[in-house]
């Protein structure tokens, strides 16, 4: 199935946006305004949906005219594109969206045609599946990991680099003792924040881990 | 810029295709999915976290209510979404110089596609069919694809070392430590800071 590569699921949702000419501010503009204010780091709703690697929301206004002699097509609705790459299965992911990021889902999809809300989770799942497009070809460079195991590996890498730098040239017996403590601490230390933190200018390897 | 989040760039593109060409493209993608060696160049480039092509029939756009007007399109459409590291120009240049055969086989079926070489016409076409991202989330904004792969190798090497070094004498531990350092040294660096702008 082209939506899946190893442990990774590639979800593509295309939801028609409500068109209402009576409104002063149209739904697509309100939606864009909301998305522009939404945090993109560890405060993002996708950081709560802990199995998300990368996700995007895009308002598609129209299709593209590539020039003559091609025919000029136009859409009659605008569409919200939701593209997500996550580990695990689709039903669990959508169910978590409806229950764990309820406010966010309501704020986004209330602008879309036929959105049933999130109180009835089964109806929400059915709605999202109606809007789902099957992927024709999906490529995931690393597809045998979960978000959790990837973040653990990134934490390990940064911590080991720091440990090696700090203990350079230490006698073997002391080093062995220090390593045992380091490895125990490492396994108990919290995972890296999903989505990074606000201080984006602090690079990961500069954050002390031990 | 919303197309960027840390080291990842979100690209969206849409191209029109005459409906009779869609099954041919789908057959090509089927072969590409089944014959893994054909993905070798894509894999070796090692700067794309995830990418997908989605073919949408002109009558297949979701229709959810009688109030929603029915679409009346001439073409089928090919959507392309990519999550890559680096700048837009680096990405398109790499496509044109390394992946040109595969890309031409994919986009050849789209209207007015000029080919991926020379790169100037290719860039003009991609700029025309691309549209911007309104919201982009990245779980590891500080990490490129190569950083992730390196971290996984380091994690495995360290886990193996922790397992095997438990009962070693200090002298043997010292030797094993040097071996570990030599093994992981190439993977402890960083591939650099995130790009600014395009």
Interface residues (C-beta under 8 A of the other chain):
Chain A: X2 X8 X10 X12 X14 X15 X16 X31 X32 X35 X36 X38 X40 X41 X44 X46 X47 X52 X53 X54 X55 X56 X57 X58 X59 X60 X61 X63 X64 X66 X67 X70 X71 X73 X75 X76 X77 X79 X81 X83 X85 X113 X114 X127 X130 X131 X133 X134 X135 X136 X137 X138 X139 X140 X141 X142 X145 X147 X150 X151 X152 X153 X154 X156 X157 X160 X161 X164 X171 X172 X173 X175 X176 X179 X183 X192 X194 X195 X196 X200 X203 X204 X205
Chain B: X2 X5 X6 X8 X10 X12 X14 X15 X16 X25 X26 X29 X32 X33 X39 X42 X43 X46 X48 X49 X50 X51 X52 X53 X54 X55 X56 X60 X61 X62 X63 X64 X65 X67 X68 X69 X70 X71 X72 X73 X74 X75 X77 X79 X81 X83 X110 X111 X112 X125 X128 X129 X131 X132 X133 X134 X135 X136 X137 X138 X139 X140 X141 X142 X143 X145 X147 X148 X149 X150 X151 X152 X154 X155 X158 X162 X165 X168 X170 X171 X173 X174 X177 X181 X184 X187 X188 X190 X193
